């Protein structure tokens, strides 16, 4: 580039501003409107209660175990003592996009010695689809992995390799405990970067030997290996389950990639993804731009992992989908201006990248405000619910995929948080969760996805219809039925119940008659 002075997009103050902008969408909502987050908050509440509340002890079993999915579960313990559970969770979640943005900026600076204008386009990916889905332990681990990867690059640049090895003997397990995927991504990124460094070193010695470079890259990454032992201990424990399957489903992978920025407005999210793809295409065609071999290799390695990963790993769905924002982000920050590129061109690219970032943040902020209003409307039922109530909830969902949903799927868990109630939306996943629910004699109504209901049975889904659910939930077990934006249903199935609250389509019913209703062909819709 022309000149040696620092330009506005390269300053530390501007980088700090970009990090602060990233938390703006999360400032307004009391509960961040991320799909799974209220469900996780229900588990945190049981965890923090420690068996002291009789109703929670009756409804749930919580047992600590060493699993690769404990990030916020651990952080919330000290934070809740200071701020209470809901604010503590919100503050922790706010750090995730901030750390993600900071990590991307730091990586770009370490590789290129300065923040590249094109890197600004990548920052909006801090609010990728996995974050909106509420995979908060995963997203936190990935944010920490980005920061750790930047440190890995910095220590290599400073030739502090012994210090790096010592530090990452600790950093690796910490990220693994936060979530296994973060440690996995760190391993892939570190190996790919070290491979390029070793090959460059080999070229400088007049060899360019790839097998030797692969060997020494592996040697340097041994410090990241200790969590493999933790993984063995975790997956060989008692009562560990969870299937792994749906390999090489390329149609689904293409769909996940198209959903990388999925939020509320399909046209806007699709257009935003198109802008990012256009930036990558321009970098391939424009002679003023090039790719860092280091970061391009990392993006390619992550893409290979994405293509090879199954959709379900150890019972955890959307395993491959979660990687798409990070592949794209690393690819974008790998773009850099060639020496001699005019500052006018670089400035225009930086301005365009900043505009893209700010527009995406503004849209996400508006989206979160609208989502949170819907959450609070539905949560109004909790003001009419006695403490310790046994509640079965049914949340309406369409058959098939829609771009935007009301994000109410796990709002019933706020009944656990605010009223010490039972909620049937918790995950019963052997070896993957610390909490198990156990009150209903019909096990279907104990846990997720029994809370999700549709107008009729959906092909290829476990979900039940609203009429089937109302007809079959055990009335001798539950005190209340909470309906959150349900599809139309036959009022026959609410006989023997009293509606105690309603707001739009949301309603709360008290179960007065414990007699199980008889199925009627005229009233029942499968």
Secondary structure by P-SEA (a helix, b strand, c coil): cccccccccccaaaaaaaaaaaaccccccccccccaaaaaaaaaaaaaaccccaaaaacbbbbbccccccaaaaaacccccccccaaaaaaaaaaaaaaaaaaaaaaaaaacccccccccccccccccccccccaaaaaaaaaaaaaaaaaaaaaaaacaaaaaaaaaaaaaaaaaaacaaaaaaaaaaaaaaaaaaaaaaaaaaccccaaaaaaaaaaaacccccaaaaaaaaaacccbbbbbccccaaaaaaaaaaaccccccaaaaaaaaaaaaaaaaaaaccccccccaaaaaaaaaaaaaaaaccccccccccccccaaaaaaaaaaaaccccccccaaaaaaaaaaaaaaaaaaaaaaaaaaaaaaaaaaaaaccccccccccbbbbbbbbccccccccccccccccccccccccccccccccccccccccccccccccccccccccccccccccccccaaaaaaccccccccbbbbcccccccccccccccccccccccbbbbbccccccccccccccc
